[in-house]
Amino acid sequence: MTRSPDDPITRWQERERAFLIGAPLVIIPALVFLPAVMFLIVFPQVRHGRAIGLMVVPACALASCLGLWKLALGAVEKPWGIFNVLSFGALFVLLVIAGYTGLFLALMTLKL
């Protein structure tokens, strides 16, 4: 028996799936971005670090865009529930990570 798209259980399952896929796709690449830039591109610590960094950074950006799309849709869907709050919380964590990453990279450009 297939469920209707208007079924409330189906909507909650879609919202849960969007959060469980979107949150790791946003937070993990955001945490990986700063070390990838610093240790692979700016000050390469491994052989061929810049080449590896030029592949890792766009992959992080692509994964973050997909996860951000899923989280943003999950944060604003009605009716309001726990997954809206969790999606909003994950977006807030992303905002904090992006803030300290931007601040660190700005300070590094001043010192170079």
PyMOL commands that set and color helices and strands:
alter all, ss='L'
color gray80, all
select helices_A, chain A and resi 8-42+49-76+82-111
alter helices_A, ss='H'
color red, helices_A
deselect
rebuild
show_as cartoon
